[in-house]
Structures are given as C-alpha cells and as structure tokens.
Amino acid sequence: MAALELRHLIKRFAGGVVGVDDVTLTVGDGAFTALVGPSGCGKTTILRMVAGLEEPTSGAVVIGGREVTHLPPAARDVAMVFQNYALYPHLTVRENIGFPLKVRKTQGAEVARRVAHAAELLEIGALLDRKPAQLSGGQRQRVALARAIVREPALFLFDEPLSNLDAQVRAQTRAELVALHRRLGATMLFVTHDQVEAMTMAQSVAVMAQGRVLQEAPPMALYREPQTLAVARLIGSPSINTLVGRTTGERFEGALTCTTTAAPHGDVVLAVRPEHLVLGTAIDAAPATVLLVEPLGPESLVRLRLRSGDVVVARVAGEATCRMGDDVGVRVAAGEGHCFRAGDGTRLT
Ligand code: ATP
C-alpha cells in the first residue's frame, strides 16, 4: 500500500469552470479518507485526476512517493470502484472479478487463486458462476469490490459506491467496507455527498465546497469543532441551528442567549446543534412555540418558532412531552454553541 499526496491540484475546464481549486491533501499509508461535499464541489474531478482519467491544469499527484501526475491510468497502480459498478453483463462473476488480471496477462492459476481469495473476503464464493443480472444490488457492489481487490492496488478510489443500494444494504455494505479496509490495511479515498457515509466510515473527512477543501479532520472533531460556519452547516443532520446576534463580554445576545468565550463582536452567528437545545422552563429559557414534533423512536425532533421568528430544531431523547402548538421555553445547554463572524464565517470561539 502507499500514501497519496495531492499538491496544489487545480483543474480548470475548457470554458473557464474551475472544478478543483488548489487542493492539497494527504491520505496516509493504509488510511481511509472521505471527501464529502455538495454536488458539483469537485469530488469526482479529484478522483479522476488521481486515477489518471483527467489531466490537472496544475499541481501534482504523488502515490507512494512517486509523482504520477502525467502517467496513464494503467501505470498508477490504482483501483477505482464506481457508483454504477460497471460489471460486464455477458461475463460470469468469476470472469468479471478476474478480468483486470486477464488484461494484465496474469497466469491462469494465479488468477484463480486471487479470485478465490477476493470472493472469500467478500463472501460471494457461491455466486461465482452467475451473471450480473442474476445478482442483487448489494451483491453486484461486492463483485465490483472483489474486482478491485484482485489487483492488489497501491490505492483504492471509491466514487459514491453505495448510492445505488437501498438503505438497509447500504448500511451493511458500509460496515463491510470498513472491515475490509481493516483486513487489507489498504489506502482508500472515498467520495460521497452523504455525510453519514463519510462520518461513519472514514478515519479522516475532508469537507469540500466550490472546488476547495474547507476543513479536514477526524469525524467527531469535525462535528464538534467546525472551523467555519460553512463546515458547521454541511456536517450534522438535522442541520445545525443558526441565529444572528452579537457578543458582549462573556455572552452571545440574540434570539437566544448563552455564555461564550468569543471576544466582543457585532454581527455574530451562533450555531447550536439540535441536541444542545434544551426545552424547559428555566429562567434563562426563551419563549417559543412548538411547530412540529417528529418522533423517531429513540429520539424526537421538535421544531420551534422563537419570538424573533427564527425557527430552530431541538433533538430530545425518547418521546417529546410537548405537542404541536404548545408554548415552551428553550435554551442553549451550558458550554455549547459555536460563534462565527457573520461576514466570512470564521470561528470566534
Ligand atoms: P457530484 O456529487 O454531483 O458528482 P462532484 O463534487 O463530484 O459532484 P465534479 O463532477 O467534480 O463535482 O464537478 C466539479 C465542477 O466541475 C462542477 O461545477 C462541474 O459542472 C464541473 N465539471 C466537471 N466536469 C466538467 C467538464 N468535463 N467540463 C466542464 N465542467 C466540468
């Protein structure tokens, strides 16, 4: 396996669209990094430049210490798994998995050995004589993974590989991929617009917007300490609540108030996760009206309108005790909430 380094990668398409705008990123040897961000932020373009399917305008791609920026895909030792699996319909599962080896003129006995090994890892040994049309979506995905594994590449690239699967199979495949990563000790770069996928699978998550990496950190660090308002908004579901106000002394003052370590500043955005809004009648609670209660089983989401007109969402454990139309109090849990400068969204706390 090998580390991947992207150095000041830029991709400007004909017509002037900047798909990737100066991205520098390292995926350590054997590490699992996810690129996450909204549609069009440049994720796929990065993967394609790493795979050699797209030529960067400038910058470098380095795999295992070797610069490969201008090498053809076949010379890079990279395996890419796509969203649509791209299996050959007329070949059996066995032939599909062995295909990359056959192309490389690998010996028959070696092909058979590696196919059997990959099939065992992914528990698809019983499906080897079937055609892709005779498989479920989850099984096809595993065949596509097995086909990537047989090559024993220096680096795995995944482009939204789970998005065609239904919710249950997706959750299972997510867990399988994490286990596979551990077993293979492989270096993996995974692209997704689904933050849950990124957060649950990767050791490090790079959040992208408009061709740039906004922040890269381990999942929980990203969730707990977003460095910009944009990252705070992109990570977490339901989205983080935001309220405009100002900080004076040790307090944020706006539609809700709370203590903060931010320096005094006008035009501040307070961002509070739904689980850090507390419902009740404490003296510092702000009056609010319940717009909607959504019971989810282990927790409930309570949508509230503050007197200011701002709408916020609170996450409460179990079943909510309030009902639609109730007047309640809401406050920020002690020590929670992030303050950002309203103009450029940089962190103040
Ligand atoms: P999605 O999640 O929708 O796949 P993405 O984050 O992978 O999005 P990219 O496909 O990398 O985004 O595209 C990044 C930007 O570059 C977009 O604005 C896109 O329209 C533009 N783009 C991509 N390919 C080309 C191309 N061949 N020519 C011109 N512009 C392109």
Boltz pocket constraint, residues with backbone or C-beta under 6 A from the ligand:
constraints:
  - pocket:
      binder: B
      contacts: [[A, 13], [A, 14], [A, 15], [A, 17], [A, 18], [A, 19], [A, 20], [A, 37], [A, 38], [A, 39], [A, 40], [A, 41], [A, 42], [A, 43], [A, 44], [A, 45], [A, 46], [A, 193]]
      max_distance: 6.0
